[in-house]
């Protein structure tokens, strides 16, 4: 794999906006749909997309720059010392440079240092809580324009990854890379996910918060009746076992109902008088 800066035609000091602009221009110009007669169009298009995937991520770009500087410095030291190994026909400078960048690409992609496989393609797959319970197969758009159906693994949660073999980057002379999909649970109007556990808010008026009551809580797969103990403030959380997200081997997370004490819609003079008397130390 070539230097990603060279692939995008930008300097190593290029800003994120310059890198994004270069990628957009090249992706548009090299898209296989616009170059249907060029059998290598998809290779160049994938290479551009791969370069942008690396350079747009600040952490990956920083690590790549550091590794590149270290590799180039090691090569200069070896050349200055005459090299530990000499061949009758030493490799050309551009070949050595290509080997360095290919190795760095594989290292950044988390692949073993084998020259027979193109780098993996990493994507985020946004799913909903409903998708998990319905076991849907979400459709993900890949950077090269393809779409891919992804099967949700058992026990899927936010941040979980799956590897889809031979659906990643394609480069001439190399085996096709994989797709590494990271699942991201989309924000939900009712529930908040934390691992396999779910959290939801339960509004309780001040009368029932003081005296206790029974109420209905929404769960992803139906309603559940719970008891709110007397004198429950907004710092109380009720644990409902086994009503969270489905995990592996029929295990489920828990649902946590967070009490939210609510005032009545309209002021109540009796309640105000009672609170005033308690605050001022008076007793009716």
C-alpha positions in Angstrom: 0.0 0.0 0.0 1.3 3.5 -0.9 1.7 6.4 1.5 -1.8 7.6 2.3 -0.7 11.2 1.9 0.5 10.4 -1.6 -2.7 8.6 -2.4 -4.7 11.6 -1.5 -2.2 14.1 -3.0 -1.8 16.1 0.2 1.2 17.0 2.4 1.8 15.3 5.7 1.0 18.7 7.3 -2.4 18.9 5.6 -5.3 20.0 7.8 -8.4 17.7 8.3 -10.4 19.9 6.0 -7.8 19.7 3.3 -7.7 15.9 3.6 -11.5 15.7 3.5 -11.6 17.9 0.4 -9.0 15.8 -1.4 -10.8 12.6 -0.6 -14.1 13.9 -1.9 -12.6 15.1 -5.1 -10.8 11.8 -5.8 -13.7 9.6 -4.7 -15.9 11.4 -7.1 -13.4 11.2 -10.0 -12.4 7.6 -9.4 -15.8 6.1 -8.6 -16.3 2.8 -10.5 -19.6 4.0 -11.8 -17.9 6.8 -13.7 -15.1 4.6 -14.9 -16.9 1.4 -15.9 -14.5 0.7 -18.7 -11.5 0.7 -16.4 -11.0 -2.7 -14.8 -8.7 -1.2 -12.1 -11.1 1.6 -11.1 -12.3 -0.2 -8.0 -8.8 -0.7 -6.9 -7.9 3.0 -7.0 -11.2 3.9 -5.5 -10.7 1.5 -2.6 -7.2 2.8 -2.0 -8.5 6.4 -1.8 -11.2 5.3 0.7 -8.7 3.4 2.8 -6.3 6.4 2.9 -9.1 8.7 4.1 -10.3 6.2 6.7 -6.9 6.3 8.3 -6.1 10.0 8.0 -9.5 11.3 9.1 -9.1 9.7 12.5 -6.7 11.9 14.6 -5.5 9.0 16.8 -4.8 6.7 13.9 -3.1 9.4 11.9 -0.9 10.3 14.9 0.1 6.7 15.4 0.7 6.3 11.7 2.9 9.4 11.5 4.9 8.2 14.5 5.4 4.7 13.1 6.3 6.1 9.7 9.0 8.4 11.2 10.4 5.5 13.2 10.5 3.3 10.1 12.1 5.9 7.9 14.7 6.7 10.6 15.5 3.0 10.8 15.9 2.7 7.1 18.3 5.8 7.0 20.4 4.3 9.7 20.6 1.0 7.9 21.6 2.7 4.7 24.2 4.8 6.4 25.8 1.8 8.0 25.8 -0.1 4.7 23.0 -2.4 5.8 23.1 -5.5 7.8 22.3 -7.6 4.8 23.5 -6.9 1.2 22.0 -8.4 -1.9 23.6 -8.6 -5.4 20.7 -6.5 -6.7 19.5 -4.2 -3.9 15.9 -3.2 -4.0 14.9 0.1 -5.4 14.1 2.9 -3.0 10.5 3.1 -4.1 10.1 -0.7 -3.5 11.5 -0.4 0.0 9.2 2.6 0.7 6.2 0.6 -0.5 7.1 -2.3 1.8 7.3 0.1 4.7 4.0 1.7 4.1 2.3 -1.7 3.4 3.6 -2.9 6.8 2.4 0.2 8.5 -1.0 -0.1 6.9 -1.4 -3.7 8.1 -0.2 -2.7 11.6 -2.7 0.2 11.8 -5.5 -2.1 10.6 -4.6 -4.7 13.3 -3.7 -7.3 10.7 -0.8 -9.8 10.9 2.2 -8.7 8.9 1.4 -10.9 5.9 1.6 -9.5 2.4 -1.2 -11.6 0.9 -4.2 -9.7 2.3 -5.6 -6.3 1.8 -6.4 -4.2 4.9 -9.7 -4.5 6.7 -12.5 -2.1 6.3 -13.9 -0.7 9.6 -17.5 0.6 9.8 -20.0 1.6 12.4 -23.5 -0.1 12.3 -26.2 1.9 14.0 -29.0 -0.3 15.5 -32.0 0.3 17.7 -33.2 -1.5 20.8 -36.1 -2.7 18.7 -33.6 -4.2 16.2 -32.0 -6.3 18.9 -35.3 -7.8 20.1 -36.6 -8.3 16.6 -33.3 -9.8 15.4 -33.2 -7.7 12.3 -30.3 -7.6 9.9 -29.4 -3.9 9.5 -28.2 -2.5 6.2 -24.9 -0.7 6.3 -23.4 1.6 3.6 -19.8 1.0 2.9 -17.3 3.8 1.9 -17.0 2.3 -1.6 -20.7 2.6 -2.3 -21.7 -1.0 -1.6 -24.3 -2.0 1.0 -24.1 -5.0 3.3 -26.6 -6.8 5.5 -25.1 -7.5 8.9 -26.4 -10.3 11.2 -26.7 -9.3 14.8 -24.6 -11.6 17.0 -26.1 -13.1 20.1 -25.7 -10.8 23.1 -25.0 -7.7 20.9 -24.5 -4.5 22.8 -23.0 -1.0 22.1 -19.4 -1.3 21.0 -19.5 -5.0 20.2 -17.6 -6.0 17.0 -18.1 -8.7 14.4 -15.8 -9.6 11.5 -17.3 -10.3 8.0 -14.8 -12.2 5.9 -13.7 -11.1 2.4 -16.0 -8.1 2.2 -13.4 -5.4 2.8 -10.9 -3.6 0.6 -9.8 -5.1 -2.7 -6.3 -4.5 -3.9 -4.6 -6.0 -6.9 -2.6 -9.2 -6.1 -3.9 -9.4 -2.6 -6.7 -11.4 -0.9 -9.7 -9.3 -0.1 -9.8 -7.8 3.4 -12.6 -8.2 5.9 -15.2 -5.9 7.2 -15.0 -5.2 10.9 -18.4 -3.8 12.0 -18.8 -2.0 15.4 -22.4 -1.9 16.6 -23.7 1.4 18.0 -27.1 1.6 19.8 -28.9 4.7 18.7 -30.4 7.0 21.3 -33.9 5.9 22.3 -36.8 8.1 23.6 -37.5 5.7 26.5 -34.5 3.6 27.3 -30.8 4.1 27.8 -28.5 1.1 27.3 -25.5 0.2 29.5 -24.1 -3.1 28.4 -27.1 -5.5 28.6 -28.9 -3.3 31.2 -31.5 -0.7 30.4 -32.5 2.4 32.3 -35.8 4.2 32.1 -37.5 7.1 34.0 -40.7 6.6 36.0 -42.6 9.8 36.9 -44.3 9.6 40.3 -46.3 12.5 41.8 -45.4 13.8 45.2 -48.3 12.1 46.9 -47.4 8.6 45.7 -43.7 9.3 46.3 -44.5 9.9 49.9 -47.1 7.3 50.5 -45.9 4.6 48.0 -47.9 3.1 45.2 -48.0 0.6 42.4 -47.3 1.7 38.9 -46.7 0.4 35.4 -43.2 0.6 33.8 -42.5 0.2 30.1 -40.1 -2.6 29.2 -38.9 -3.3 25.7 -41.0 -6.4 25.4 -44.1 -5.2 27.3 -45.4 -3.6 30.5 -44.3 -4.6 34.0 -46.0 -3.7 37.3 -43.7 -2.4 40.1 -44.2 -1.3 43.6 -42.9 2.2 44.5 -41.9 2.1 48.2 -43.2 5.0 50.4 -40.9 8.0 50.8 -39.2 7.4 47.4 -37.2 10.3 46.2 -35.7 11.0 42.8 -32.5 9.2 44.0 -34.3 5.8 44.2 -33.9 3.2 41.4 -36.0 0.1 41.2 -34.3 -3.0 39.7 -36.4 -5.3 37.5 -34.5 -8.4 36.9 -34.3 -10.1 33.5 -36.1 -7.3 31.5 -33.1 -5.8 29.9 -31.4 -6.7 26.6 -31.0 -10.3 25.6 -27.6 -11.8 26.1 -25.9 -15.1 25.3 -27.5 -18.5 26.4 -30.9 -17.0 27.2 -29.4 -14.6 29.8 -30.9 -11.1 29.9 -29.8 -7.9 31.5 -31.9 -6.0 34.0 -34.2 -3.0 33.6 -33.6 -0.1 36.1 -36.6 2.2 36.7 -35.3 5.6 38.0 -37.9 7.4 40.1 -38.6 11.0 39.1 -40.8 12.9 41.6 -43.1 15.3 39.8 -45.2 18.1 41.2 -48.9 18.4 40.3 -49.9 20.4 37.3 -51.4 23.1 39.4 -50.3 24.5 42.8 -52.1 23.1 45.8 -52.5 25.6 48.7 -52.8 22.9 51.3 -49.5 21.3 50.3 -47.9 24.7 50.2 -49.1 25.6 53.7 -47.9 22.2 55.0 -44.4 22.7 53.4 -44.3 26.3 54.8 -45.1 25.1 58.3 -42.5 22.4 58.1 -39.8 24.8 56.9 -40.6 27.5 59.5 -41.0 25.0 62.4 -44.7 25.6 62.8 -47.3 22.8 63.3 -50.9 23.0 62.3 
